[in-house]
Amino acid sequence: MTSRRGFLASLLAVTALPCPGWADVGDPAFLAAARDGEGAHWLHGISATGESCFALPLPARGHAATAHPRRAEAVAFARRPGRFAMVLDCSRGSVRTRLTPPEGRQFNGHGAYSADGALLYTSEVIAEGSAGRIGVWEVAAGYRRIGEWPSGGIGPHEILRHSDDVLVIANGGIQTDPSDRSKLNLGQMQPSLSYISTGGELLEQVILPPGLAQNSIRHLALSRDGLVAFAMQWEGDPGEAVPQLGLHRRGGAVQLCTAEPGHDFAMKGYAGSVAISRAGDLIGITSPVGGVVMLFNAAGEPVAMHRRADICGLSAGAEGLIATDGQGVIWDCRAEGLRPLQSNSNLAWDNHLIAL
């Protein structure tokens, strides 16, 4: 790891840079990867009303992205397991640098910046065995890798900044073959939710009960008051109905949220994204496999289910939630129903809609 003196110098360099902010590139509200009609891949900045503020090319299919907290810069991650992460200057429409994990490591589709923007944290696995790692990159030094920590499990996927000095990580619990992604340990899975300090210390960990050990924790959302919502993907018996949404507050027990009777199998065991509204009164999970979005209230009780083929991206909007699908439609999503905001038949939105 870098020295304290070196880190402070880097922090000063980051904060002193006269770089354009997000308002200078159209004030986008979201980032999302998409494929166009010719098969090319892009990262889009999207306004609060669904218009594209910018589109930057990607070398292959993207998955998720993370936005620098102060300047118009984003990191787009390859679909897992990936070997690239593109640092994009969204004001100039150029690639600032391309990140490559160390030998024997693979990116796992997600990352997060520190609160001050001085560091980038990346979700990674050791290719052989899928042991989880969090890579640490120093932004002011051109995204130089300065260290890594264990993620607290195997197969980590999404990572969020829970507070200024704590990260929360979804450890999926699945060991995969590094060449073909085949799943190797479905009978011995142990998914977990890890809270790790920005110094690399495991502060708290939540493990699902044995009967849900095959419910892989994959994606995360965070409310303004610290509630973590996590989306799961069931690797067990497809004839068994299990919850795909969990809620947790640090120091407390996990709450598992079940669907309304009759909707138990609508998600087909697969939750692709999760989001919490800004007001904290609406929590949603999507399933592109089942073609549904399920909505819950703040108490974790089901309130609505809407059907839409290949719906997956989900994020908090100004009010309610915003969703995207593989047909190029961006939706206003509320308990009352889905309302289209924008539609572009030349685009297929990928799995995630990332709020800035």
Buried (B, 14 or more C-beta within 10 A) or exposed (E): EBEEEBBEBBBEBBEEEEBBBBEEBBBBBBBBBBBBEEEEBBBBBBBBEBBBBBBBEBEEBBBBBBBBBBBBBBBBBBBBBBEBBBBBBBBBEEBBBEBEBEEEBBBBBBBBBBEEBBBBBBBBBBBEEBBBBBBBBBBBBEBBBBEBBBBBBBBBBBBBBBBEEBBBBBBBBBBBEBEEEEBEBBEEBBBBBBBBEBEBEBBBBBBBEEEBBBBBBBBBBBBEEEBBBBBBBBBBEEEEBBBBBBBBEBEEEBBBBBBEEEBEEBBBBBBBBBBBBBEBBBBBBBBBBBBBBBBBBBEBEBBBBBEBEBBBBBBBBEEBBBBBBBBBBBBBBBBEEBEEBBEBEEBBBBBBBBBB
